[in-house]
Each structure stands twice: as C-alpha cells, then as structure tokens.
Amino acid sequence: MPNLVVLRRNMVEIGKLLESKSLIVAAEGNMSVRLSGHGFLVTPAGRCKGDLKVQDLLEVDLQGRCSRGRPTSEWPLHQEIYQLRPDIQAICHAHPPWATAFASAGRDLDGQLLTETAQLLPRVPLAARSLPGTSEVARSIQPHITAHDAILMANHGAVTVGRDLQSAYELLQTVERLAQVTLLSEMAAGSCGLNQEMLKKLVTGYFSD
C-alpha cells in the first residue's frame, strides 16, 4: 500500500483527470481508497473534484465518520462495495456521458462487442434506479458487484472498482469508450436503441466539446 501522501496526491490528480476528460462536471462524482487498518481516504461532499487539494481529502472509518469535514454523500455506496468486495482497494464513481446515456435508457453494455473488452468487461450490468445519497444506492448494486468490476447506475452514471485508484479510473474510461463505440456502431448499422431526442442530445453534446 502506498503511503498516505502518495495516495492523496494520486486522488487529487485523478480528480483533475475526471473533470478534464468530461467524465464529471461541477461537484459530480466521488472516489475512495482503502487504507491500512479500517480506514478509508475519500473525497469531500459538494466539492469540484478538479479543484481538490490534498488537504481537502478526508479519512473516514467504515461508517463514514471522520474528525473534520463532510465526506461524500455516496459513502453508503462505497461502504457496501468495500464490505462485499474485500479484494478491491479503490472505487471511482462518475457520470461519463456516453455510459450515462445507456444507463438512462435502461440498457446495460455488452463488452463482447470489442475485442479489447471481451475478457475485461464481458458485460457491464445496469443497477436499478435509486435515490442518490441514500442506502437505496448501496442496495441497487448488491446483485452485481460481487461478479462485476464496473456497473452502470440507472440515470446516475457508473461506478468502477480496482486494485488501486488508477486502475478504477482506467476502467471507467474503458466503460465510457465501450458505450461510445456501442452507440456509434448502432448508428452506423442504421439501428439505435436510444430514442431520437436522447441521441441528438448525446451526439450534439459530445461533438461540441
């Protein structure tokens, strides 16, 4: 396990990447890393992840308690994942637009479409819609998280896990690329599972960046 200073710097850097890659905007998204013992390093609530400083990051216990500040409201999601997956060390939740479009349309992703994702992500399942910041979110991922490292969250983005925060972030990027290519391939084939209004917003928004 890297030391705490390295972990803090890495989380700040990945926060900047999430924003610069348009995987989040404003105060969206949250991240956490398992520390030695029973502690976790987590992003604070209500803060732009692209503007975080190392001192802004919070150390919490499994119940989300900390000595200062307010951790992300999505801590129940992180807590549930850490309890169900003792093998993973980090979690990244964001709102990547292509993947979120599929999640909002009620569709999961088939990783078999791409050679490079067929083994890594044979399927990215869709969790049921739930109220953000509540225990509903934690319950929604229960049927999927033990067998999958990436999950779409209905109308609410995606969550990925990994052996460290870098790998969780890279997996999130892979999910977003899979969603992008899935949609573009359906468009190329003349058949798209998204309605025209959502398709127009997604494509216009992406290519205007």
N, C-alpha and C positions, 0 to 999 in steps of 0.2 A: 504494500500500500504506500503510495507517495505521501510525503509529509503534507501537513495541513496548508502550508504556504503555497506549495505547488498546486494542490487541489483548488485552492481559492483562485489562483491566477488562471488556471485552466477553465474554471467555471465562468469567470469574467470574460475570457476570450471567446468561449463558445456562445455566451450571451450576445456578444457583438456579431458573431457569425450568423446566428439565428436571425438577427434583425437585418443584417446586410444582405442575406440571401432571401429576404422576404418570406421567411418561414413564420415570422411573428411580426406584429406591429404594436405600437404603444406598449401597454403593460401586459400583453398576452404572454402565455407560456410560463413554464416553471421547470426547474431542474433540481436534482438532488444527487448526493453521493453518500454511500455508506462509509462511515468512519470505523476505526477500530473500536472494539467495545460495543456499546449500544447506542452510539451517537450517529448523527447524520448532518451533512452540510447541505443547506437548502437556500433557495432564492427567497427574498422577502416578498410580501404581498404588495400589490399596487405599484410596482416599480418597472420602468422600462428596462428590459434585460440588456439592451445595447449600451446603457449608460451606467451599469453597475460598477462599483469599486470593490476591491477585495474586502474592505471593512463592512460593506453592506450585507455580506452573506452571513447567514445565521446558523448556529449549531443547535440542533434540537434532539430530543430523545424520541423514542418510538411513538409517543403520544403527541408529538408536535410541540412540546413545552420547551421554552428557551428563556434565558435570563434577560434578554432585551429584544425589542422589535417584535414584528408580527410575521410569522412565516407564511408562505403561500397558502391561500385558502384551499388549494387542492391537495394539502397534505394527506387527507384520508385516502386519496388515490395512491400516493406514494407509499403510505403505511401498509395498505393492503398488498401492494406488489412485493414489498420487502418481506412481508410475512409469508406470502405464498411462494416466493422465489428466493430462498436463501443463497442461491448460486449467483445472483446478479449483484452488481456493485453500484450501478448508476441508472438514473431514469431521466428521460427527456420528454417533455410534453410541449407541443407547439400546435399551430394552426396553419400548416402548409396548404396553400390554396387549392392545388390540384387534388390532393388527397382529401381535403375537407369537402370538396365538391362531391366526391364519391360518397363520403360519409353522410352528407346532407341529402343525397339522393337515395340513401338506404342501400348502398351497394358495397360489397367488400372487394378486395383486389386479388386477382389470380396471378401469382408470381410465376406460373408456368409460361406466361406469355413471353418472357425474356430469358434467354439462356443464362445470363448472369444473375438472375434472381430465382431461378427454378429450384435450386437447392437451398439458398439462403432464406428465401421467403416464398415457400410454395403457396402460401395463402396468407393474406392479411385480413383477419376476420373483422366484422363490424359489431361493436358493443351496442347495446340498447341505449336509446336516448335517456339522459339523466340530467338532473339539475346540478350545474357546476357548483363546486364548493361544498357539496353535501356527501353523506355516506352513500347516496344513490350511485355516484360515480364509481366508488370502490366496488359496490355490488355488481355494477354493469360489466366490469372486466373479469370478474371471477370465473366465468365459464371458459375464458380464452387464455388467460395469462400463463397458466402452467405449461401450455403447449406452444405458445407463440411469443416471440420477442418484439413483435410490432402489432398494434391493434388500432383500428380506426374507431373513433368515438363519434357516434351519431350526432351530426350537427355541431361537432365540437373538436374537430381536429384529429390528432393522432398522438399515441404515446409509444415510446420505444425504450428498450432496456439494453444493458450491455455490461461487459466486464469492467468498463470504465466509462467516463462521460464522453470521451472522444468516440468510442465505438457506438454508444447510444445515439449520438448526434449524426454519425455517418449513416447509421441505419435509417434514421429519419429522412435523410437526404435520399436514400435509396427508395424508400416508400414513396416519396414525392415524385421521383423520376418514373417509377413504375406507374403511378397514377397518370402522369402526364402522357407517357407513351401509350398507355391503355386507351385513353380518350382520343388521342391523335390517330391511333390505328383504327378505331371505330369510325372516326370521321372519314379516314381515307377509304374505308370499306363501304362507306355510304350508310352505315348503320350506327347509331349512337344511342346509348341507353339513358342519356340525360335529356331533360326537356329543353326546348329551344331557348327559353328565357335564361335558364341557368348556364347553358352552353355559351350563349352570347356574352354574358357577364364574365364567365371564366376566361374565355379566349381573349376578349377585348381587354380585360384587366391585366392578363399576363403579358400580352404583346405591347401594351402601352407603358410597361415599366421602363 
